[in-house]
Amino acid sequence: MKKMLLIVNPCSGRAKMKNELLEVVSIFSSGGYEVTVYPTKERTDATKKVETLREDDYDIIVVCGGDGTLNEVITGLMNSSLNVTLGYIPSGTLNEWSSGLNISKSIPTAAKDILNGEEISLDIGSFNGKYFSYTASFGAFTEASYSAPQDIKNVFGQAAYFFEGVKSLGNIKAIHLKFKCDDREIEDDFLFGAVSNSMSVGGIVKFDTTKVKLNDGSFEVVLIRKPDNILKLQPIIDGLLKQDLNREGIEFFHTKQVEVLGADGVSWTLDGEYAPGEDKIEIKNLHSAIRLIVPKN
């Protein structure tokens, strides 16, 4: 019988997994798995658990939680160089990464899709040795992902991020940074920036799905320059909402790696979790770093 480790964050989202855990275990058991359930107890607990595993302990690790829990498990896999297939049952508030992979928001359906799905390889980002599955971002709206209280997220869902983001609008301060890639160098004052491998960032910046692939070895980078007058800010916001990233003030490009200079003291978020900036940050795309089960077609 195949062996599965089911890592569950009982506090993610609206804590709905607590009511559906038995059904999920039954689904996997009926599918031929011997299931071991590990509920996380605190932040980084999932990373520590995965780092204790050996290559042959489990045939698959399934994560049931939000983007932060998924990030912890991926970090554990990368730190320990484990080559184990991953499954994901999203039960968090935003679940941005899974939306781009057509993973169901229904917990039982997502579980069944893991049994009947197909395995793909996906890129992972490295941020000065830390890892992210879908975004490293700074500036406007960034703090909303980690500053919104969990109980507020549970009640209001994605709207909680917007509420926190709107609260920060009056305090936006431009951040002077330099970005160096293979084919370009950009230095300016920025209100927002994201290096991502996702269809959207924070539920606010959404990309044209025809221009984004999650396993092509490249990141999507979007930078919002500080306009020289406030009237130029509205066309920028309008461009973001309409997925028109060719507007004046918006930089959008693809790259395999980028070096960020001057970010000491700048707050970043990696998959929704706070990360401190450094004077020199190297962000690299680790092509096909993990294997994930996704729904067929």
N, C-alpha and C positions, 0 to 999 in steps of 0.2 A: 504494500500500500504506500502511495506517495505521501510525503510529509509536508504540511503547511504551517507556517507561523503567521498567525493573524494578530497584527499589532493594532490595538484599538485605543483611540483617544476618547475617553468617555465624556469629555467636556466640550468637544468641538461642536460648532454649529449650535443647534438647539438640543444637543445631547440626545438626539433621536436614535442613535445607535443602541442606547441602553435597551430600548423597547424591541429592537429588531435583531439583537445579537444571536438569540437562539435560532431564529429562522436562517440567518446567514450560515451559522455553523452546520445546521441541518442540510442546507444546500450543498456546501462543500463536502460534507460527509457522504451524502448521496452520490456525489461526483467522484468518489474514490479517494478522498484525502483523509488522513489522520490529522486533525486540527489541534494545534496548541494556541490558546488565546493568551495574549500578553497585553493587559491594560496599562497604559502609561500613567505614571504617577506625578511627574513634574516635567518642566521644560528640559530638553536634551536627553530625557530618559530613553526615547526610542533610539537615538544615536548610540548611546552606551550599550543598549541591549544588542543591537546589530553587530557592534564591534566585538562582542564576546563569541560570536558564532564561528563555526568552522564551515568549510566549503560544502561538506556532505551532511550537515545537520538538517537542512530543509531543501525541498525541491522548489519551493516558491515562498516568497514573503508577500503577504497581502496587507496593505495599509488601509485602515478605515479611520479617517480623520480629515482635517483640513489641509490646506497647502503647507502650513508650518510643520505638521506631523510628517507629511510626505518628504519635506525637505530634510527633516532629521533622519529619516530612514535612508534616503539617498546619500546623505553625508556619512552615515555609518558604512554603507556599501563602498563608497569611494575611499574612506579612510582605511578600510580593512582589505580593499581590493577583492571583495567577494563577487564572484560571477554567478549571481543567483537571480532568477527571473522575478520580476516585481508585478504585483497586481495592485490596483487602486480602487477603493470604494469611497468616493467623496462624500463626506458628511459635515464639511465645514460651512462657513458663511458665504464665501465668494467662489471657491473652487474654479479659479480661472484656468489653470492648466488643463484640467480634465475636460472643460467645455470645448477646448480646441481639439480634443481627441475623441469627441463624441461619446465620452463615458457617461452613462446614465446617472441622473440625480436620484433615481430610485435605488435605494440600498439593495433590495432583493434582485432587481434587474441587473445592477452592476455586478453583483456576485455571480449570477448566472452567466453573464457575458465573459467573466474571467474563465469559467469552465469551457465555454464554447468559442472563445475569441481567438485571435491570432497574435503572435509575438512580433513586435517590431523593435528596432533600435532607436534610441533617442539621444539627442545631444544634451549635455549638461554644462553649466557655466562654472568657471573657477574665478573667484574674486579674492586675490591675494591668499590663496590656499583655502578659503571657505568655498562652499558650493551653493549653487542655486539652480532650480529646475526651470524657472520661467522668467524671472526678472531681477535685475539689480537697478534700483532707481533712487533719485534724490530730488529734493526741491518740493514744489507745490504738490499737495495731495499725498506725498510720500508718507508723512507721519500718520496719516489717517489709518493706514493698514495696521500699525502696531499701537497707536494711542487710543483707538476706540475701545472702551471697556468690553470684555467678553460678554457680559450680560446684556449690554446694549446691542452688540452684534447678534446675539441669539434672538432678540425680540424683533429688531428692524432689518436684519439681514444686510443685503448690499447697500441699502439706504444709509446704514450706519457709517459707511466709508464716505459717502457723499456729505453727510452732516459734518463729520470731522474735517473733511476737505474744505468745505465752505467756511468753517470756523477759521481755517488757516489763511484764507485768501487775504484778509486784511493785514496779515503779518508777513506776506511774502517778501523775502529779501533776495535780491539777485546774488548768484554765486559765481565768482570768477574762476573758470577752470580752463584747462587746455586738454584737448583730446587728440591723441596721436594714433593713427592707423597706418597701414601699409601705403595707402594711396592718398592720404589727406592729413592735414593738421588744422584743427579748429580751436581758436581761443576767443572767448567772449564772456559776457555776463549772461547767465542762464537762470530761468525761473524753474525749469524742470528738465530732467533727463532720465532716460531709461535705456538700458542694454538688455534686450529681452529675447526669449525664445518662446513666444506665446502669441495668441491671437489678440490679446488685449492686456492692458496694464492697469490694475486697480479698478477695473470695470469702467474706467473713464476714457482712456486712450485705446481705441479699437483700430486694428489694422485691417486692410483689405485682405481677405483670406486667400486671394489668388496670388498674393505677393509674399506670403509667409509659409515656410515649411519648417517643421520642428526637428528634422533630421538631415538637414542639408549642410551641416558644418559651419553655418554662419548665424550671427546674431542680427536682429533688427535693432537699429539705434535711432532713437528720436530725441532731439534736443529742442527746447523752446527758448529762444533768445529773449532777453529783456527788451521790450519795445522802447523806442526813444520817446514815445508819448503814450498815454493811457488809451487813446482812441484806437491804437493799432493792436490792442490786446483782444478786442472782440472778434476781428477776422481770424485771429489765431485759434481762439476757442471754437469758433464756427467751423474751422478747418478740421479740428480734432473730432468734433461731433459728426462731421460728414465724411470722415476718413479721407480727407483731401490734405495730404501732407506736403503738398507743393506750395503752400501759402508762404508769403514773406514772413520770416521770423521762425520758421520751422525747418530744422535740418533732419532729413531722414535718409539713412543709408544702411547697407549691409556690410558686415566685416567679420572676419574670423577671430580677431583679437583687437583690443584697444587698450591704450595706456592713458590713464587719467592723472594729470598733474595738478597739484595745488588743492587737494581735497581734504587736507588735514582739518579736523574739526567739523566737517560736513557730515550730516546724518544721512545714512543710506538705509534702504530696506532690501533685504534678500528674501524673496518669496514671502513678503509680508512681515518679516521679523527684522528688528533693528540691527544695524551693523555700523560701527564707527568708521569714518573715513580716515585715510592716511594721505600723506603728502604725495606718494606715488602708488597708484593702484593699477595692477595688471589684471585685466579681465580676458580670459581665454575660453574659446569654445572647445570642449572636449567631445569630439565627434563620436557618435554612437557609443557613448559611455555606459549606458544601461539598457537592459532589455525589459520591455513592458508588454503586458497582455492588454489588448484593446479590442473593442467589438469588431467583428468582421465587416468589411466593406464600409 
